[in-house]
Amino acid sequence: MASHRLTTTQKDEPSIFTFERRHVLFSVEHTRFEFVRMLERRANGEELLLAERYQRHGLAGTVVIKAVRSPASSARRHRLVEEVQLAYRLHHPTIAQVHYFKIHRGKPYIIMEHVDGPSLETVLDLMAMRGKPVSLAFALHVSAELADALHHAHSLKDAQGRSLGLIHRDVSPRNVRVARTGEVKLTHFGVAYSHLVGREETAEALLKGDVAYASPEYLAGQTLTAASDLFSLGLVLLELATGRHLFAAAAEALEPPRAKSRELRLEEPLPCRSHRC
């Protein structure tokens, strides 16, 4: 059976890190973070690192640190902080938790929960090599967990009880982790946006494999709703159940949508905690 998995491509860009051994990255309050190894380099310049967290009066543990390239403008820097603030609001067992936001030597770092297990993309790649889909029970388990996580995000409200209109925008196997204990975690809420956040409504430059899970309205540059995330979730469920992307042939030719210039005004500033936003 031929593989129908869609793969992403990565640009050959230099790493923003020059070390490949144990090294103290930085400290936050009484906690220091020590580099362990590189996990992933994304084509947009982001790098995911595995780090060990050491607390003065606590146990050590692993975390994921997302290093992003320094924004080129103050508007982009402001948008990055807003993205982290949105992600920090999310508290759900199926959403990878954001712990801290740190600027170190002029570079932004986002410290997140580490999920000890492969991405759903890796699982699907393995099953494609074996020529069969995952079990129906596993497919339904993953889909139900992700649906619950999205419901939590979509239902998030501000202090006045208004819906934040939070949308993930990038629900795909690449952004789902499957822990060795069986837990499912939705990650990468950094491309999420809210109708209440004062930021430019732009379409992120997704990788091709991620665009393959985008909704029609996203690709057309139209206004997004929670239904856009559910469309993407439906594509993931179908691929889990069948071992094949619904639009495998057509998705290879998809291009990211063009950015809009409409600006959304801030109606309520999001809360910011020390070292975390």
C-alpha positions as CSV (number, residue, x, y, z in Angstrom):
1,M,0.0,0.0,0.0
2,A,1.4,3.4,-1.0
3,S,1.8,6.0,1.6
4,H,-0.8,8.8,1.4
5,R,0.7,10.8,4.3
6,L,1.5,14.4,3.6
7,T,4.9,15.6,4.8
8,T,6.2,19.0,5.6
9,T,9.3,20.6,4.2
10,Q,11.9,22.6,6.2
11,K,14.2,25.4,5.0
12,D,17.9,25.0,5.6
13,E,18.2,27.9,8.0
14,P,21.0,28.3,10.5
15,S,20.1,27.5,14.1
16,I,19.9,30.3,16.6
17,F,21.8,28.0,19.0
18,T,25.5,27.3,18.7
19,F,25.7,24.6,21.4
20,E,24.9,20.9,21.3
21,R,25.6,20.0,24.8
22,R,24.3,20.6,28.3
23,H,24.1,24.3,28.9
24,V,22.1,26.6,31.2
25,L,19.8,28.5,29.0
26,F,18.5,31.0,31.5
27,S,16.8,31.3,34.9
28,V,13.3,32.4,35.9
29,E,12.9,33.4,39.6
30,H,14.4,30.4,41.5
31,T,14.2,28.0,38.5
32,R,17.0,27.4,36.0
33,F,16.5,25.7,32.6
34,E,19.2,23.5,31.2
35,F,19.4,22.6,27.5
36,V,19.2,18.8,26.9
37,R,18.8,18.4,23.1
38,M,17.1,19.8,20.0
39,L,13.6,18.3,19.4
40,E,12.6,20.0,16.1
41,R,13.4,22.9,13.8
42,R,10.4,24.4,12.0
43,A,10.6,26.1,8.6
44,N,9.4,29.4,10.1
45,G,12.6,29.6,12.2
46,E,11.1,28.2,15.4
47,E,13.1,25.7,17.4
48,L,11.7,23.3,19.9
49,L,14.2,22.3,22.7
50,L,14.0,19.7,25.4
51,A,15.2,21.2,28.7
52,E,15.6,20.1,32.3
53,R,14.0,22.4,34.9
54,Y,15.7,22.6,38.2
55,Q,14.0,24.3,41.1
56,R,15.8,25.4,44.3
57,H,13.2,23.8,46.6
58,G,11.6,21.3,44.2
59,L,12.1,18.4,41.9
60,A,13.6,18.5,38.5
61,G,11.5,17.9,35.4
62,T,11.6,18.2,31.6
63,V,9.9,21.0,29.7
64,V,9.8,22.1,26.0
65,I,11.2,25.5,25.2
66,K,10.0,27.1,22.0
67,A,12.6,29.6,20.7
68,V,11.2,32.0,18.2
69,R,13.2,34.5,16.1
70,S,13.0,38.0,17.4
71,P,10.1,39.9,15.8
72,A,11.2,42.5,13.3
73,S,8.8,45.2,14.4
74,S,7.2,46.4,17.6
75,A,3.8,45.4,16.2
76,R,5.0,41.8,15.7
77,R,6.5,41.8,19.2
78,H,3.2,42.9,20.6
79,R,1.4,40.2,18.7
80,L,3.7,37.5,20.0
81,V,3.0,38.6,23.6
82,E,-0.7,38.5,22.8
83,E,-0.4,34.9,21.4
84,V,1.3,33.8,24.6
85,Q,-1.3,35.5,26.7
86,L,-4.1,33.6,24.9
87,A,-2.3,30.3,25.3
88,Y,-1.7,31.0,29.0
89,R,-5.4,31.3,29.6
90,L,-6.0,27.7,28.6
91,H,-6.2,25.1,31.3
92,H,-7.3,21.7,30.1
93,P,-5.9,18.2,30.4
94,T,-5.7,17.8,26.6
95,I,-4.0,21.1,26.0
96,A,-0.2,21.4,26.5
97,Q,0.2,24.0,29.2
98,V,2.2,27.2,28.7
99,H,4.3,27.9,31.8
100,Y,6.4,31.0,31.1
101,F,7.3,33.6,28.6
102,K,10.9,34.8,28.8
103,I,13.0,37.4,26.9
104,H,16.6,36.4,27.2
105,R,19.3,38.5,25.5
106,G,16.7,40.0,23.2
107,K,15.3,36.6,22.1
108,P,11.8,35.3,23.0
109,Y,11.3,31.9,24.6
110,I,8.1,30.1,25.5
111,I,8.3,27.5,28.1
112,M,5.7,24.7,27.8
113,E,4.7,21.4,29.1
114,H,6.7,18.4,27.8
115,V,4.7,15.5,26.5
116,D,6.7,12.3,26.5
117,G,5.6,10.7,23.3
118,P,5.5,11.1,19.6
119,S,3.4,13.4,17.5
120,L,0.2,12.1,15.9
121,E,2.0,12.7,12.6
122,T,4.7,10.3,13.5
123,V,2.1,7.7,14.5
124,L,0.3,8.1,11.1
125,D,3.6,7.9,9.2
126,L,4.4,4.6,11.0
127,M,1.0,3.1,10.2
128,A,1.3,4.2,6.6
129,M,4.6,2.3,6.4
130,R,2.7,-0.7,7.8
131,G,0.0,-0.3,5.2
132,K,-3.0,0.0,7.6
133,P,-4.7,2.7,9.7
134,V,-4.8,2.9,13.5
135,S,-7.5,1.0,15.4
136,L,-10.9,2.5,15.4
137,A,-10.8,2.7,19.2
138,F,-7.6,4.8,19.1
139,A,-9.0,7.0,16.4
140,L,-12.2,7.7,18.4
141,H,-10.2,8.3,21.6
142,V,-7.9,10.8,20.0
143,S,-10.8,12.6,18.2
144,A,-12.9,12.8,21.4
145,E,-10.0,14.2,23.4
146,L,-9.3,16.8,20.8
147,A,-12.9,17.8,20.4
148,D,-13.1,18.4,24.2
149,A,-10.0,20.5,24.1
150,L,-11.3,22.6,21.3
151,H,-14.6,23.0,23.1
152,H,-12.7,24.4,26.1
153,A,-10.8,26.9,23.9
154,H,-13.9,27.9,22.0
155,S,-15.8,28.5,25.2
156,L,-13.2,30.7,26.9
157,K,-14.6,34.0,28.1
158,D,-13.1,37.2,29.4
159,A,-13.8,38.8,32.9
160,Q,-17.0,40.3,31.6
161,G,-18.3,37.0,30.4
162,R,-17.8,37.7,26.7
163,S,-16.6,35.0,24.4
164,L,-13.0,35.5,23.4
165,G,-13.7,33.8,20.1
166,L,-10.5,31.8,20.4
167,I,-9.6,29.7,17.3
168,H,-6.6,27.4,17.1
169,R,-6.3,27.7,13.2
170,D,-3.8,24.9,12.9
171,V,-5.4,21.6,14.1
172,S,-3.3,18.9,12.4
173,P,-1.5,15.7,13.3
174,R,1.8,17.6,13.6
175,N,0.4,19.6,16.5
176,V,-1.0,16.7,18.5
177,R,1.2,14.7,20.9
178,V,0.4,11.2,22.1
179,A,2.0,10.5,25.5
180,R,3.3,7.1,26.3
181,T,0.8,6.9,29.1
182,G,-2.1,7.3,26.5
183,E,-2.8,11.0,27.1
184,V,-3.5,13.2,24.1
185,K,-2.3,16.8,24.0
186,L,-3.1,19.6,21.5
187,T,-0.1,21.9,21.1
188,H,1.0,25.0,19.2
189,F,-1.7,27.5,20.2
190,G,0.8,30.1,19.2
191,V,-1.0,30.7,15.9
192,A,-4.4,31.0,17.6
193,Y,-6.2,34.3,17.5
194,S,-9.1,35.9,19.3
195,H,-11.8,38.3,18.1
196,L,-11.2,40.5,21.1
197,V,-7.4,40.8,20.8
198,G,-6.1,44.1,19.3
199,R,-3.9,42.6,16.6
200,E,-3.6,42.6,12.9
201,E,-5.8,39.7,11.5
202,T,-3.2,38.0,9.4
203,A,-2.9,34.4,8.1
204,E,0.1,32.7,9.5
205,A,2.6,31.2,6.9
206,L,1.8,27.6,7.6
207,L,3.8,24.7,6.2
208,K,2.3,22.8,3.3
209,G,1.4,19.8,5.5
210,D,-0.5,22.1,7.9
211,V,-2.3,24.0,5.2
212,A,-3.7,20.6,4.1
213,Y,-5.9,20.5,7.2
214,A,-7.1,24.1,6.8
215,S,-10.8,24.9,6.3
216,P,-12.1,26.4,3.0
217,E,-12.8,29.7,4.7
218,Y,-9.2,29.8,6.0
219,L,-7.8,29.2,2.6
220,A,-10.1,31.8,1.1
221,G,-9.0,34.4,3.7
222,Q,-12.5,34.7,5.1
223,T,-13.6,35.4,8.7
224,L,-13.0,32.3,10.9
225,T,-15.2,30.7,13.5
226,A,-15.0,27.7,15.7
227,A,-16.3,25.7,12.8
228,S,-13.0,26.1,11.0
229,D,-11.2,24.1,13.8
230,L,-13.9,21.5,13.7
231,F,-13.4,21.1,9.9
232,S,-9.7,20.5,10.5
233,L,-10.5,18.0,13.3
234,G,-12.8,16.1,10.9
235,L,-10.0,15.7,8.4
236,V,-7.8,14.4,11.2
237,L,-10.5,11.9,12.3
238,L,-10.9,10.7,8.7
239,E,-7.2,10.2,8.3
240,L,-7.0,8.3,11.5
241,A,-9.9,6.0,10.5
242,T,-8.8,5.4,6.9
243,G,-5.0,5.9,6.9
244,R,-5.4,8.4,4.1
245,H,-5.9,12.2,3.9
246,L,-9.3,13.0,2.4
247,F,-7.7,15.4,-0.1
248,A,-4.3,13.7,-0.5
249,A,-3.8,14.6,-4.1
250,A,-5.2,18.1,-4.1
251,A,-3.6,19.1,-0.8
252,E,-0.1,19.0,-2.3
253,A,-0.9,22.0,-4.5
254,L,-2.4,24.1,-1.7
255,E,-0.9,27.5,-0.9
256,P,-1.2,29.5,2.4
257,P,-3.8,32.3,2.2
258,R,-2.7,35.8,1.7
259,A,-2.6,38.1,4.7
260,K,-5.3,40.6,5.4
261,S,-4.7,44.1,6.5
262,R,-7.8,44.6,8.7
263,E,-6.8,45.5,12.2
264,L,-8.8,44.4,15.3
265,R,-9.0,46.8,18.2
266,L,-8.2,45.8,21.7
267,E,-11.4,45.8,23.8
268,E,-9.8,44.4,27.0
269,P,-6.1,43.9,27.8
270,L,-5.3,40.4,28.6
271,P,-3.8,39.8,32.1
272,C,0.0,39.4,32.3
273,R,1.9,37.7,35.0
274,S,5.5,38.3,35.9
275,H,8.0,36.4,33.6
276,R,5.0,34.8,31.9
277,C,3.7,37.4,29.5
